[in-house]
Amino acid sequence: MKETGFNRRGFAAGALALATTATAPAVLRAQEFPAKPVRVVVPYPAGGGTDLVARLIMPRLAERWKQTVVIDNKGGASGILGSDIVAKAPADGYTLLIMTSAHTINPFTVKTLPYDTERDFTPVTTLVLGVIALVGSPKAGFDTPEKFMNAARANPGKYTFGSTENTTRLIGELFRLRSGLKIENVAYKGAAPMMQELAGGHIPVGFTSPLTVMAHHRAGTLRMLAVSSGKRLSELPDIPTMAEIGAPGVDQSAWFSLFAPRGLPSALTERLRNDVVAVLAEPEVKAKIRDLASEAGGEPTAEFAKRVSRELKTWSEIAKAAGIEPE
């Protein structure tokens, strides 16, 4: 029998209704989210840059959601332990992760990860974008870049640098490679303990985010000696780039971003991202981030996913150039 136009229209209408019925629950869940407390895993100890970002943004999300947001510090293994908790959580939006750019570096420094960096997470959006600073200890005698660079060149192998996770470790290794200095890495479990060691003069320099060290820098207990950017930051015009002090090519950025478990529905992902963007647009939040020599994130989810893929390739190349072997 010849198919009529009426039947074709009826089939199309039925298919559209079926598709609408299938997607409606996901959209409805996104609209109703959150109906219970949300757990945000910070995979580093309290007091560091990641914790600071969480405590700046999450309370404001809690206000928007009219729901409790629990910040859960689960430090260890350059963010891997906390990340694994989120990778294995249900993809319902009630367990989230704030992670640093170490997320795209860990695959090249750790031989066996308990998750797949790209497959097992849903990238939501960036929260804060910034750089890494070389920080000197005045108590150890290093309150200017010239003092440290001259001492390290005159005494090969004598000095060390502190790192807090694999982003700062690889920036430090790249700095060592490009500057030609004979300095060795000392790894810390978090930024807060490294800051204490630096302030006490127990290590000469370390690498960390300006967010972490800004209060110390302004107080004079620690000094930012250089930043990993292509040009000087407008918020820190007196701090040279790493190229300016003798380490050309160290101009990598760093970020703090929001992830969810693999398979988070797209409607819920977009809801989370939109709410984060709204918080980042608040004048007080923007001013605070800018005051910490950083920029507010909020890039579209698809663009952030591309950033993750692109940086996995970049850090792989840097790790090979620095002679880093997964351990």
HUPEGI-V126421 format. One record per residue. N is the residue number from 1. RES is the residue in one small letter. SS is DSSP state (a for helix, b for strand, c for the rest). PHI is phi as a letter, one per 30 degrees, with the letter a starting at -180 (* if undefined). Layout:
# HUPEGI-V126421
<<N RES SS PHI> <N RES SS PHI>>
This chain:
# HUPEGI-V126421
<<1 m c *> <2 k c d> <3 e c d> <4 t c d> <5 g a d> <6 f a d> <7 n a d> <8 r a d> <9 r a d> <10 g a d> <11 f a d> <12 a a d> <13 a a d> <14 g a d> <15 a a d> <16 l a d> <17 a a d> <18 l a d> <19 a a d> <20 t a d> <21 t a d> <22 a a d> <23 t a d> <24 a a e> <25 p a e> <26 a a d> <27 v a d> <28 l a d> <29 r a d> <30 a a d> <31 q a d> <32 e a d> <33 f c d> <34 p c c> <35 a c c> <36 k c a> <37 p c e> <38 v b c> <39 r b c> <40 v b c> <41 v b d> <42 v b c> <43 p c d> <44 y c b> <45 p c d> <46 a c d> <47 g c j> <48 g c c> <49 g a d> <50 t a d> <51 d a d> <52 l a d> <53 v a d> <54 a a e> <55 r a d> <56 l a d> <57 i a c> <58 m a d> <59 p a d> <60 r a d> <61 l a d> <62 a a e> <63 e a d> <64 r a d> <65 w a d> <66 k c h> <67 q c b> <68 t c d> <69 v b c> <70 v b c> <71 i b d> <72 d b c> <73 n b d> <74 k c b> <75 g c d> <76 g c k> <77 a a h> <78 s a h> <79 g a i> <80 i a d> <81 l a d> <82 g a d> <83 s a d> <84 d a d> <85 i a e> <86 v a d> <87 a a e> <88 k c c> <89 a c d> <90 p c d> <91 a c d> <92 d c b> <93 g c i> <94 y c c> <95 t b b> <96 l b b> <97 l b b> <98 i b c> <99 m b b> <100 t b c> <101 s a d> <102 a a d> <103 h a e> <104 t a c> <105 i c c> <106 n a e> <107 p a d> <108 f a c> <109 t c b> <110 v c c> <111 k c d> <112 t c b> <113 l c c> <114 p c d> <115 y c a> <116 d c c> <117 t c e> <118 e c c> <119 r c d> <120 d c c> <121 f b b> <122 t b c> <123 p b d> <124 v b c> <125 t b a> <126 t b d> <127 l b c> <128 v b b> <129 l b c> <130 g b a> <131 v c b> <132 i b c> <133 a b c> <134 l b d> <135 v b c> <136 g b c> <137 s c c> <138 p a e> <139 k a d> <140 a a d> <141 g c j> <142 f c b> <143 d c c> <144 t c b> <145 p a d> <146 e a d> <147 k a d> <148 f a d> <149 m a d> <150 n a d> <151 a a d> <152 a a d> <153 r a d> <154 a a d> <155 n c b> <156 p c e> <157 g c i> <158 k c d> <159 y c c> <160 t b b> <161 f b b> <162 g b c> <163 s b b> <164 t c c> <165 e c a> <166 n a d> <167 t a d> <168 t a d> <169 r a d> <170 l a d> <171 i a d> <172 g a d> <173 e a d> <174 l a d> <175 f a d> <176 r a e> <177 l a d> <178 r a d> <179 s a d> <180 g c i> <181 l c d> <182 k c c> <183 i c b> <184 e b c> <185 n b d> <186 v b b> <187 a b d> <188 y c c> <189 k c d> <190 g c a> <191 a a d> <192 a a e> <193 p a d> <194 m a d> <195 m a e> <196 q a d> <197 e a d> <198 l a d> <199 a a d> <200 g c d> <201 g c i> <202 h c d> <203 i c b> <204 p c d> <205 v b b> <206 g b a> <207 f b c> <208 t b a> <209 s b d> <210 p a e> <211 l a e> <212 t a d> <213 v a c> <214 m a e> <215 a a d> <216 h a d> <217 h a d> <218 r a d> <219 a a d> <220 g c i> <221 t c d> <222 l c b> <223 r b b> <224 m b d> <225 l b c> <226 a b a> <227 v b b> <228 s c d> <229 s c b> <230 g c d> <231 k c b> <232 r c d> <233 l c d> <234 s a d> <235 e a d> <236 l a b> <237 p c d> <238 d c d> <239 i c c> <240 p b d> <241 t b d> <242 m c d> <243 a c d> <244 e c d> <245 i c c> <246 g c j> <247 a c b> <248 p c d> <249 g c i> <250 v c c> <251 d c b> <252 q c d> <253 s c d> <254 a b b> <255 w b b> <256 f b b> <257 s b b> <258 l b c> <259 f b b> <260 a b b> <261 p b d> <262 r c e> <263 g c i> <264 l c d> <265 p c e> <266 s a d> <267 a a d> <268 l a d> <269 t a e> <270 e a d> <271 r a d> <272 l a d> <273 r a d> <274 n a d> <275 d a d> <276 v a d> <277 v a e> <278 a a d> <279 v a d> <280 l a d> <281 a c d> <282 e c d> <283 p a e> <284 e a d> <285 v a d> <286 k a e> <287 a a d> <288 k a d> <289 i a d> <290 r a d> <291 d a d> <292 l c c> <293 a c h> <294 s c b> <295 e b b> <296 a b d> <297 g c c> <298 g c j> <299 e c d> <300 p c e> <301 t a e> <302 a a d> <303 e a d> <304 f a d> <305 a a d> <306 k a d> <307 r a d> <308 v a e> <309 s a d> <310 r a d> <311 e a d> <312 l a e> <313 k a d> <314 t a d> <315 w a d> <316 s a d> <317 e a d> <318 i a d> <319 a a d> <320 k a d> <321 a a d> <322 a c d> <323 g c i> <324 i c d> <325 e c c> <326 p c e> <327 e c c>>
